[in-house]
Amino acid sequence: MLGGLWNSAWHGLRYWGDFWGKAALVSGILMMAVAVAVLLVVERSSAGWGHFASVRAVYKLIKPVSGVLVVGLLACFILYAVALVRLNLG
């Protein structure tokens, strides 16, 4: 969750005009959405997060599009991986 927050809030908004800033913003938002989904799946298996009703509401919005979130994160991973390979082989 913190990685997604840093990626989107610090790097993404700081370099908004740059392509990599926009990529950081998108991947950060995707990471935070997946983190909320994972936290609530863990919460269902153990008690402790039941009083966070707002997180549960976000999960209800995220659950139907969880496949899209995973595909989006995979696309971001491939984008970053190709860029790093090009930089190292360049």
Disulfide bonds with the S-S distance in Angstrom:
none
